[in-house]
Every structure is written in structure tokens, then in C-alpha cells.
Amino acid sequence: MRAILVLLTIAVFAWADTFSDGWAAAKRGDNQEAIRQFTQAIKLDPNKAQAYYERGLLYGILGEYEKAIEDYTRAIKINPDYADPYVNRGFLYAKFDHSKAIADFTRAIKNNPNYAWAYDGRGNSYLSLGDTKKAIEDAKRACDLGECELLQFLHENGQIGD
């Protein structure tokens, strides 16, 4: 029993070290090394949603959107209550399918009702689909939560009065 506990402890530390190395590489701007480290962390423990999420962020930065969406989807399957992958996948979906984006932003809001970026993203997708009323509602809520860019845009373009 003690041997199993020691092995589990070593595995946890190995995963944490690899994950930390991924963060450090990303912070240095070495995205390829960060992806390699997060991939290694996933191999050590494929049930950690955050490793898929972090690697998805990097794939998104590199313009590898399909890989990013795959990683966000894996993170969501592992932890459906984790709002961040829904928001980031939503922003990627918004590049080609606003309905899917709205579904992801809505799920993120369900998981975290105070997620300003989820309201902002959903509002932008509503605006792109021509639903100005819903866009304004989400822009106001996002601004209440500290993200006012969409609301400012709507004011500047005359879609909301003062």
C-alpha cells in the first residue's frame, strides 16, 4: 500500500512539474515548447481538463483553430462545469458559426453567471446575427461585470441611445 501511495505522489509531482514547465514556456513566448509540455502533462494524466484547456489556448494563438477546438472539447468532456473552455471555444466558433458560439457562451454563463467575457462574446454573436436587442442586453450585463467594449461600440454606432 505504501508503495502505491509513493508512486501516486511521484506521478502527481511529475504532472505538476510538467504543467508548470508548460506555463513557464508559454510565459517566455515559447509556444511550441509549452505545447510539448502540456502534451506531456496530458500523457501523465489525461483526466486533467486544465492541461487540455491550456494547450488549446496555445493552439488558438498559433492559428491552429481545429486543434484548439478539439482540446477545448476534451476539457469540457472531462469537466463540463469548467466555464473557460466554453468561452474560448465560443470565440473560435464565432469565426464561422455564431449559433454554436452562442450555445457555448450560454453554457459558460450557466456555469459562471458573472463571466463578463461570456456575455461579451454572446452579445457579439447576437449582433453578427442581427439580433440587436439581445446584443444590447448582453453588452449591458458584460459592462456591469467590467467588460464594456461591446456596449461602447454599440453606443458609438448609434445602436443604443445615451
Rosetta blueprint (number, residue, H / E / L):
1 M L
2 R H
3 A H
4 I H
5 L H
6 V H
7 L H
8 L H
9 T H
10 I H
11 A H
12 V H
13 F H
14 A H
15 W H
16 A H
17 D H
18 T H
19 F H
20 S H
21 D H
22 G H
23 W H
24 A H
25 A H
26 A H
27 K H
28 R H
29 G L
30 D L
31 N H
32 Q H
33 E H
34 A H
35 I H
36 R H
37 Q H
38 F H
39 T H
40 Q H
41 A H
42 I H
43 K H
44 L H
45 D L
46 P L
47 N L
48 K L
49 A H
50 Q H
51 A H
52 Y H
53 Y H
54 E H
55 R H
56 G H
57 L H
58 L H
59 Y H
60 G H
61 I H
62 L L
63 G L
64 E L
65 Y H
66 E H
67 K H
68 A H
69 I H
70 E H
71 D H
72 Y H
73 T H
74 R H
75 A H
76 I H
77 K H
78 I H
79 N L
80 P L
81 D L
82 Y L
83 A H
84 D H
85 P H
86 Y H
87 V H
88 N H
89 R H
90 G H
91 F H
92 L H
93 Y H
94 A L
95 K L
96 F L
97 D L
98 H H
99 S H
100 K H
101 A H
102 I H
103 A H
104 D H
105 F H
106 T H
107 R H
108 A H
109 I H
110 K H
111 N H
112 N L
113 P L
114 N L
115 Y L
116 A H
117 W H
118 A H
119 Y H
120 D H
121 G H
122 R H
123 G H
124 N H
125 S H
126 Y H
127 L H
128 S H
129 L L
130 G L
131 D L
132 T H
133 K H
134 K H
135 A H
136 I H
137 E H
138 D H
139 A H
140 K H
141 R H
142 A H
143 C H
144 D H
145 L L
146 G L
147 E L
148 C L
149 E H
150 L H
151 L H
152 Q H
153 F H
154 L H
155 H H
156 E H
157 N L
158 G L
159 Q L
160 I L
161 G L
162 D L
